[in-house]
Amino acid sequence: MLCGYIFIKFRFFSFLRLKYAAIKNVTATQTIFMRHINEFLHHIALPVMPEVAHPLIRTLNDDQVALSDLKDLVAQDPTLTTQVLRLANSAGLGMQHQVSSLEHALALLGTDQVRALAISACMNVAFPVAAGFDRREFWKNCMSCAGYAHWMAEKLGHNTNGAWLCGMMLRLGELLIALHEPHTLAVIERQPHIPGQRWSREASVVGFTEAQVMAELAQRWTFPQTIVDGLRQADAPLAADALNPLSGVVHLASWLADMPFCAPEVIDLLPAPLLERLGLDPQWMRDSLPQPEEFFEMAHEADAS
């Protein structure tokens, strides 16, 4: 059995190395097939988030938001309050004590983390999972991407909550594409599913990527420009004139979330030029790579609503 497992891993690594050259520069594909995203968004029903979501998003632009103001916003929606407490108590956040109230959550986690959890819960409500997706597996992937982005951003000294939020939101763009152009899903999700290849497939069938869709939606929802820019370049961060570290971190997080298994050697499959530009040490990543299961309980709690 062990030999069979090693053989499967070897075949996957070999196949991925052959494919990487064809997918590492998504920008060329985007240039050829680009279709105006505004036209796409104009003809679809945009997700409707809970009423409290928009004032929550506006607070992202306010570094001085008071704890009491954030608590009052979340408390307006009892369902949202319950979801935030579930997320706060999930193993993924590693809390040592039971979080029993919003005041307690804010005191232990801080404004930024509670706000990110609240917005995540709003997204879960706003984005129904399209036919052809396993809802639980989809949210596991989103939370894994968020968790890996947080892990790398913390190492680099960047905004961890912004990275977590971008990572959580990234693949929701694919969900919008699948909801409104369901015939594309078979192409985008066909096997073998190689990490990083989804973006080139999206660009080839609809003319843009999930990252670009979510960036435009984040712009319309008045997310901070740092979040918008981080999402917009997440599919091809090295193609930009200047590397956006947030885009780079989210790009790598998506690769890790899409890996069929988690082992130190998967770090060798990540785009080496991007690791170098970001200043991420591959050996540190191999030694401290979190298991995706650490993030899954948050997906379970988000899906429990």
N, C-alpha and C positions, 0 to 999 in steps of 0.2 A: 504493500500500500504506500509506504514511504517513497519507494522508487517511482511509483506512478505519479505521486504528487510532485516530486522533483522534475520528472519529465514534462508534466503539464506546465510547470513554472518556466522550464527552459524553453518550451515551444512558445509560450506567451512572450517572454523576453525577446526571443529571436524575431518573432513577428512584429513586435512593437518597434524594435530597432529599424527594421526594414520600412515600416510605415512612417516613422518620424520625419524623414526627409520630405515626404509628401504633404505633411500637415503642419510643419513648424511655422510656415508663413501664410497665415490665413488671409492676410490683407490682399494679396493678389486675387484670390478668389472673390473677396468682397468687392473689389474694384470692378471685376468683370460682371458680376451678377447683382450689383447694388440696386435696390429698389427703395424708393423713398419711404422711410418708416412712418412718417406722418400719414401717408396714404393708407398704410396698413391699419394704424391706430384709429384713423378716421372712420373706417368701415367696420370696426368691431365694437362690441359692448365692453367698455373698460371695466376692470374689477371695481366693485363698490366696497370700500372698507367701512368698518363701523364708524359712527359719527365722531367718536373720540380720537380716531386715528390722525386726522388732519391737524388738530392742535398739538398732538404729540409730536408729529413730524416738524411742526414749526418750532418746537422747543429745541430741535437739533441745531438750530442756528443761534441758540442762546446759551452761551457758556456759563451764564450766571443764573440759570433757572433754579428756583428755590425748591428744596425737597418737598415742602408742603404743597407747592403748586403742582408738582408732578404727581404727588399722592392724590390730590383732589381730582386731577384729570383722569387717572386710571380708575379711581373709585366711582366715577360716574357710571361705569359699566360693570355690573356685578359679575357677568360672565368673563369679562376681560380680567377682572381682579382674580378670579379663580384660576384662570389660565396662567397668569403671571406667577402666582404662588406655586402652582404645579411645576412650572419651569424652574423656578428658583429652588425648589426642593429636589430637582432631578440630580442624579449622580454626576451628570455632565458638568455641573458647576462646582462639585466637590465641597459642598457646604458641610460643616461639622455638626451643625445644630439645625433642628427643624425651624423653617421660616414660617411663622404663624400669622403675619399680618403685613400689609404694605409698608407700614412704618418700620417693621423688622427687616423686610427685604431691602428697603432703601438704606437702612443703617449698615447692613452687612455687605450688600453688593454695590451700593453707590448709585448715584443718579444715572450715569451712563449705561450701566448694565441693566438696570430695571427698565429704562426707557427702550433699550434694544429688545429686551424680552417682550415688552408690551407691543412694540411695533411688529415683532415676529408673530405674536399671537393674532394681531389684526390681519396680517398677510395670510395666515392660515385660514382665516374665515373668508377673506376676499377672493382667494384663488381656489376654486374647486378643481379637483384633479380630473383631467380629461380621460375619456375612454381609452384603454390601452395602457394606462399607467397603473401600477400598484401604489395606492396612496401611501401606505406605510413605507414602502421602499423608496418612494420619491422623497418623502420628508426626511428619511434617514440620510439620503444623499445630500439634501440641502443642509442638514445639521452637521454632517461630516465636513462639508466644504466650509461651513462657518467655523467649526472647531479648528480645522487645520489652518485657516486664515488667521484666527486668533493666536494660535500657537506660534506661527512664524512672525506675526506682527509684534508679539511680545518680545521675542528674541531680538528683533531689529530695533526695538524701542519706538515703534510706530503706534498709532491709535488703534488699540486692540478692539474696541467696541465698533469702530467704523469698519474694521476688517471683518469682524464677525457679522455685521449687518450686511455688508456687500456679499460676503460668501453665502449667507442664507438666501439673499434675494436673487443671485445670479441665474439659477436654473429656472426661476419662475418665468423668465422670458420664453423658454422652450414650451412651458405650459400654455402660455398665451398663443403661441404659434399652433400648438396641437389642438387647442380648443376651437380655433377659428379656421384652421386649414388642416383638418384631421387627416387628409390623404397624404400629408407630408411625413407623418409620424413613422410610417413603415421604412422610409428612407433614412430619416434621422436616427432611428433607434435600431437599425438592422445590425445583426451580428456578423462578424465579431465587433464588439463595442470597445474600441481602442480609446484610452484616455486622450483627450485633446482633439479627437476627430469630430466630435459632435458639431463644433463650430463651423468647420468647413462644409459639413453636410447641410447644416442650416443655410449657410450662405449660398450653396449650390441650388437649393430648392425654393427658397423664398427671397433670396437676395440680401439678407442681413442675418445677424446672429442674435441669440438670446441676450447677450451682453448689451448689444445696441438697443434692443427693445426695452430692456429694463432701465437703461440709462435715460431713454426718452421719457419713460413713464415716471421715473424718479424726478426728472426735471419738471414734469407737469404737476407732480405732487409736492413740489417745492422742497425736496430734500436738499441738504447742503451741497454746494457745488463739488466738494471733495468726494462725496458719495457718487454723484453723477459721473464725474470724470473717472473715478475708480472703476465703475461698472463699464463705461463706454470703451475703455481700452483693455478690458480684462481678457478678451479673446486673443489679442495679439499685442501684448505690452511692448515687445521689442520693436514693433513697427512704428511706434510713435517717435517723433523728433526727440523728445526727452522722456526717459522712462518714468512712469508714475509708479512709485513703490507699492501703492495700494493695489493697482491693477496687477502688478507682478505677483504679489502675494496671493491674490484671489485666483489668478491663473494657475499657479502651482497647487493651491488648495483644491481646485476642481480636478486636476490630474490625480491627486492623491485620493480624493473621494470616489473617483471612477475606477480605481484599481480593483481588480477582482479579488485580491488578497493583500494583506498588509505585512510586509517583512522589510528588514533594513535594506535589502538589495533593490527595492523599488526606487529608492532615492537615485540610483544610477540611471534610471530611465527618465528622470525629469530633465527638462531642457537645460543643459549645462551652462550655456551662455547667460540664461536668465538668473540662475543661481549665482553666477559670478557677479553679474551687474548688481544684484541685490545685496551681495555680501553675505550670503548664507553658506555656512560651512557644511558640506555634505557629510562629513564625519559626525558632526554634532547632530545632524538630522537622523542619521542612521542610529546613533546611540540613544536618542530621546524620542523617536517617532511614536506618537500616541496611537493606540489601537482605535479604530473607528467606533468600536462598541462603547467607548467612553462618551461618545456624543449621542448614542442611539436613544437613551432614555429620554432625552429632551425631545426627540422626534416622537416618541410614544406619548409623552405628555401633551405635546402640541396637537397630536392627532386625536386626543381623548375628548376634544370638545364636541 
